[in-house]
Every structure is written in C-alpha cells, then in structure tokens.
Amino acid sequence: MIKDFNFYAPTRVVFGRQSEEQLPALIKQYGGTRVLIHYGGGSARRSGLLDHVYSLLNEAGISYVELGGVVPNPLLSKVYEGIELCRREGVDFILAVGGGSVIDSAKAIGYGVPYAGDVWDMWDGKAVPQACLPIGTILTIPAAGSEMSSSCVITKDGDMLKRGINSDLCRCKFCIMNPERTYTLPAYQTAAGATDIMMHTMERYFSKYEDMTLTDAISEALLRTVKDCAVEVLKAPEDYRLRAQIMWAGSLAHNDLTECGTEKDFATHRLEHELSSLFGVTHGAGLAALWGSWARFVMPKHVSRFVQFAVNVMGVTNDFAHPEQTALKGIEAMEQFYRTIGMPTCISELIGRTVTDDEISEMVRKCSRFGTITVGALEVFHEAEMAAVYQMANK
C-alpha cells in the first residue's frame, strides 16, 4: 500500500564554494530591506562569516540589526527578545546564520512578530500559525534539516517544555550552503549531526507503508552515504566531497522527500526531546542513545522492514531461515556504527549515569503532554510504551 502524499519544497538552495556572495541579491529578491541577523555563539564571528555577511549587506545598502546568543535546544526567552527587537526596528526579513537551533529560533521569531498574542500559544495548541516573516539562512551545521523543513522546535524556559510545530509558512525562502563553512566543526558535533540526519530518514523509512520502492531506494542511498561519509570525514575534516554530501543529505533527509508514499513515525525524536530538555544533551547524541531500544521494542511486529534495513543499509547478510536474527544484526550494526563515530548507545553513556524512576516519569508525562497525546505511527506509543523504551535504554 502506498500512502497518498503532497510534496512541497519551496526553498531555493544555493550550494557551493563562495555561495555567500549571492546573499544580497537573494534578500532583495524576497523583499528584505531591514534584516535581523540571528546567530548562536561565537563561532560565526570567530570564523569571519558574520563580518563577511555585514560587509556584503553594507555594500548592497541593506540595513540590518543583529541578535546572537541562541543556544542548543533554543529557548523561548530568546524568541521573545527577537520579537521585541524586530517590532522595534521594523525588521521585514530574518537571516539565520548557523544550524538548526538558530533556524528554529528565527522561525519562532518570524511567527511571533505578526501575532498579537503570546507566540508560545502555537506550541501550546492554543493557536495555529497564520503568518511568518520571510526567513533565509546561511547553514553552518548540517544536522537538523530545518533549512528546508516546515518544522520548528522550541524549549520553554522554566518549565523546560520542548515542543515542535509544523507549518509551511515558516519554510525558508533560501538556504546558502557552503560545505567549506563546516570544516571546523568539532568531531562530536559532526557525528551528532550525521546521526540526526540519518534519524530524520529512518523516522520515515520505518513505516507500515512498504510499497513505495523508489522512496525506499532514495532513503537507503541517503543512509548509506551519510554512514560512510561520517566515518571518513572524522579522519579528513576538510574533505570537501565528504562535507558536501553530508550537508546536502541533511536537507534531503528532512524536506519530506523521504516521506513520499510513506508515513513518518518520529517516536524516537519525541522521546529524545524530553531527554535533551531535561539533561541539556546534544540532540543527535540523545537519538543514538534511544534508537536501539526503540528498534528492539517495535521490531518483533515489523520484522521484514528491519530485515530490509539490515541488508540494504547496514550490509548484513540475509539469513532467510531466521529473519529475526537478521533484523537484530541490523540493529546491532547500527549501534556499532554509533560507537565508531563516538555516539552513545544508551542513556548512561550519554549523561554519565542511569536516570531515576522519577526522571523517567517526568519525561513520560511531558512526552505524552500529561497523558493527552500519543507518539509514533509504526507503533503508537501511550505512556506505558514510552516508559518501557526509556527503561530499556536506561543502562
């Protein structure tokens, strides 16, 4: 069975060396006259990228204001600050310089500027996005795929509620991707980014809709490519070919291409949101710590899908007489890949200890929105299933 789908990917991608030079023309093309330059920590400045952006805009006569300080798992407080700044300064375009956290923060600001109420209403289910300032990005961290996706994940300070919403209104108008800008990424961040990229595809690949062989083939090629490149790029961080393939894969993994004809699951993502919210861990590393437990929990009801993954992605020899063994070997091979690139495969490896029963209960409460929602599609998770996977990963 093939699921009907509507594929929409409007973001203009400008890819390659010196692609930043096209920035002023792109901003003008999409109506920008007063730009918020939004970024994270000091790396964009230390690398010289911010100064180059300022120089390009100055030469083109485009005015701008700046707001830095976005942290991993971007915070609502920074979004509020950006909304106030944009309104005060008459900003009509937002440029995100960074990775997924910066882009998601920019999207949330874009939603908030034209909204009369509290922008958190949209993540709290009290409102639906109706408008968004136009957003462009210069991508420096391939991982989240937010540069071509409709998603936006924000963490509310204090309560530490990490939630995501989806709307085509926030899709970036353009994304500038220069793989050379990723040469200096730390090894851990590179590995965590590759993990996130692969997981975005796996969340769609593990589906009850198994007849879209073309989409499967795209997903499998993407997974194999990122897996191979991730191992090699840690040895050769300034290899343009490797960095380019990972960067492009990050966008393809989360622009819904690998969802055409299938159905996204995202249970692992939703479970991880609570892990990174509670402990402040890197998102990709949290995904690696949970995925093997999720996979073992759901695999017995979906053996053929896991066999296909084991053989076509992980290169496991198919034991036709014992399909469950083949499926398990595929899961084990994936976990071995995580170890090879320095990612954890359980919670204790991630945070340095096991979590308590009370902490698991807290994560379950927040993941289920206090018992009001389920997560997952391959298998629907209620609170009991969420708790079971957290317990399996708690070693």
N, C-alpha and C positions, 0 to 999 in steps of 0.2 A: 504494500500500500504506500502511495506517495501522497504526502500532505500538500494541499494547495498552498501557494505562497505568493507574496507580493514583495519583490526585491527592489529596494530603493537605496541608492548610494550616491548622493549628490555632491560629495566633497571633491573638489579639484585637488589632485595630488601633483605637486611639483617636486620631482625626485632627482637627486644627484648632486655632484660637486658644485659649489657656489650657487646652489639654488636659492639661497637667501637674497641674492641680488634682485630677484623678482618681487620682493616684498612690497615696495611702494606701489607698483602697478596693480598688484593684487588687492591691496587695501582700497585703492581708489576704485577699482572695478566693482567692489562690493559696497561702495558708498561711504567708506570711512573717511571722516575729516578730523575727528578728535578721538584719539585711540588710548585705551587703557592697556599698558604693557604689564602683564601679570606673570609673575615668575616665583620660583621657590627660594632656595637657599643661595649660597654664594657662588655655586659652580658656574651658573650662566654668566655671572660677572667676571669671575676669575679666568674663564676661558676666552674672554674678549667678545663673546657673542652679543651680550647686551650693548656694549659700546658700539659694535658694528650696526646693530639694529637702530640705535639712536642716530648714528651718522647717516644711515640710509634715509630715515624719516626726515631728518633735518634738511638733507639735500633736496628732498622731494617737497618740502614745505608742508609736511603733515604734522600737526601738533599732537602732543601726547602727554599723558601723566603715567606714573608707574606705581605698582603695588607689588612688593615682594613678600616673602615670608610664608609662602604656602608650605605646609609640612606633609609628609606621607600620611595617608588617611585624612584628607583635607577637612578642615574644621569649619563649622557654621559661623563661628565668630569672625573668621577672615572673610567669609562671604558677605556678612553684614557690613564689614568695613569697606569692601569693594563696592557694594550697592550704594552706600552713602557717598563714596568718592565719585562714582560715575554720575550720580544725580547732581552733585555739587559742581562738577566740572563740565557737564554737558557732553559726556562721552557718548559716541554713537557707534563705536566698534571696539571689540576686545581682542587683543592679541595675546595668546598664551604661549610663553616660551618655556618649554620644559616637557615633562612627561604627563602621565595620566592624572596625577593629583592636581597639577596646575591646570590642566584642561578641564577637569571636572569642577574645580573651583571657579574657573572662568564661566563655565556653563551655568552654574548656580547663580553667579552674579548676573549673567545675561537674563536669566528668568526673573530675578528679583527686581531689576531696575524698573520694568514697566508694571510690576504687580503692586497693587495698593496695600495688600496685607503682609503678613509675615511669610517670607519665602519658604520657611520650613513647612508651611501648610501643605505644600506639594508632596513632601516626603512623608507627611503625617496622614495623607489620604484625605485631607480636607479641601483640596483644590487641585485642579488639573492645569498644567501649563497652557497658557493662551498666547503668549508672545515671548520672544527672546531677542536680545541684541545680537547682531551678527558677530560671529566668532571665527578667527583664523588661528593657526598655530604654527610655530616652528618646533618640530618634535626633536627632543634630545635624548629621550629614554624610550626605546621600543619595548612595550610590555602591555599596557592596559588596553590599547586599541581605541582609546576614547577619541582619537583624532578622526575616526571615520564611523563611530558608533552613535547610536541615539541614547546612550545611557549616561547617567551622571550619579555618582555615589558620593555622599557627604556624611560626615560624622558630627552629630550634635554634641557640643561641649557639655560637660557636667553629667548629663545622662549617659554620654558615650553611646548613643544610638547611631549605628552605622546603617544607612539605608540607601537604596538606589531607586531611581525612577527612569522611565524611558519616554522620549518624545522626539519626533523628527525635527521639532522646532530648534533643538539645540545642536543639530549636526553642523560641524564646522564647514564654513564656506570654502576654505582651502587649507591644505596642510603642506608645509615645506619640509622635506625630508632630505637631509644631507648626512649620509652614513658616517662621514668623517667626524661629525659632531659627537659620535658615540664612542670614539676611540678611547677616551679617558674614563669611561665608566668603570667603577670598581668591579672586580670579578664577581663578587656576591650579587651585586645589583644586576649584572649581565645575566647571571644564572637564574636569578629570581624572575627577571623579565622574560627569559625564554620559557620558564615554567608557566608563567601567566599566559603567554601567547599560545602555548600548546593546550593549556586547560580551556581557553576560550573555544578552541576547536573541539576538544574532547567533550565538552559540555553539550555540544550539538551532535557529535558523532555517535555517542551512546544514546540511541533513540529507538523507540518502538517502530519507527518508520524506516524500514530497511531496504526499500526497493529503489531508492534514488542512487543508482550505482555511480553516476557521474559526480554527484556531490560527495559521495564516499571517497571516490578516487582523488578528488581535489583535497579533501581533508587528510587522507593518508599521505599524499605527497607533501603537504604542508608540514605534517607532524614529523615525517622522516627528515625533511630538510632542516627544520629547526633543531631536531635532536642531533643530527650530525654536525651542524654548524656551531651549536652551543659548545660541544666538546672541543672543537677545533679552535674557536675564537678565544677560548680561555688560554690557549697556548700562543695565539698570534692575535693580540687585541687590536692591532692596526691593519688587519687584513680587510681591505675594502670589500672584497667579494663576500666574505662571511658576514660582515656587518650589514651590507646591503640586503642580503637575503633575509636576515633576521628582522631588519627594520620593515621590509615590505610584508613579510609574513605577519607581523604584529597587526598591521592594518587589515589584511585579508581575513585574519582569524576572528575579527570582531565587527566587521561591517555587514554581517549576516549572510555573506556568500556561502559559508559552510552550513548554513541552516536551511538553504533552499530545498524544500521537499522533505525536511526532517522536522524535529521539534526539540527546542533547547530544554535542557534539564536544569542546570545551574544549582543543584543542591549543594555541591561541594563549595561553590562560591558563597552561597548564602550562609553555610556553616562557618566558612572561613571569615566572613565579615565580622562575626561575633568574636572569633579568636583574635583577630588583629585589633578590634575595637577594645577588647578587654586587656590585652597584653602589649599592644603597640608594635606588633611584629610586622615584618615585611610581607605584603600580601602574597607574592609568589611563593615565598617560603612556607607560609601557612597553608597554601593549597597543596604543596608537596607533602606536608605533614599529615594531611587528612585524606588525600585521594586514595591511597592504597586501602584504607579501612572502608571508605565508601564503596570502592570497587568490589572488595570481598563480600560486603554486605548485600549488594544487589546482584552480583554475578550469577548465583545459582538459578535465578529466574530468566537470565539472558545469556546463556552460555554461548550460543552461536555468535552473538555480537562480540563478545570478549575473545572468542577464538579468532574471528576476523581481525580484530585489533592486534592480537598476539602475532599472527602470521604476517599480515600486510604492513604493520607499522614497526613491530619490535623484532621481526625476523625470526620468530620461534618456529621450529619445525612442527608441523601439524601431526599430532598423534590421533589419527582418526578413530582409533579404538577407545580413546579416553579423552573426549573433548574437554571435560572439566580440568584435566591436568594441563592441557594446552592453554586454556584460559588462565589458570593460575600462574603458569610460567610467564604469560604475557604481563600480568600484574607485577610479578617479581622482577621481570626485566625492566619495567618502567621504574620501579623503586631503585634498582641498581643504577639506572641512568641518573636518577636524582642524586644518589650518593656520589657518582662520578663527577658531577658538576658542583658538588658541595651543598646540596639541598637536604633538608631533614626528611625523614620518612615517618616520624611520629612526634607527638607533642613534646615529650621530654627532650628530644634533640633540638626542638625549636626554641623552647623557653628555659631549658636547663633543669626542669623538674616536671613531675606529673601535676595535673590540675586536680583540685579538690572536688568532691561531690557538689559542694555549694557552688563552685565556679561553673561546673557543668550545668547545674540547674539554672544559673543565671544566663548562660549562653543559650540554653534551650528556650527560656522564657522570652528573650529578646528576638531570637531567630523566628520563633512562632508568633511574634508580636502578642505575647501573653495569651497564647492559645487560640488566637483568632485566625491564623492562616496556616497553610501547609507549604512545603517547598518540594521541588523536584517534579519530574514528569516521567522519566523512565520508571521510577518507583516513587510514589507520593509519600513524603515523609510527614508524619504527625510528630508530636513531641516525643513519643516513645522511640521512634526510629532515629530522630535527631540525637537523643541521648545515647542510643546504642552505638552510633558511629563515633561520637565523641569518646565513649568508653573504650571502644576498640583502638582508637588512635592514642589513648592515654597510657603510653608505655614508654 
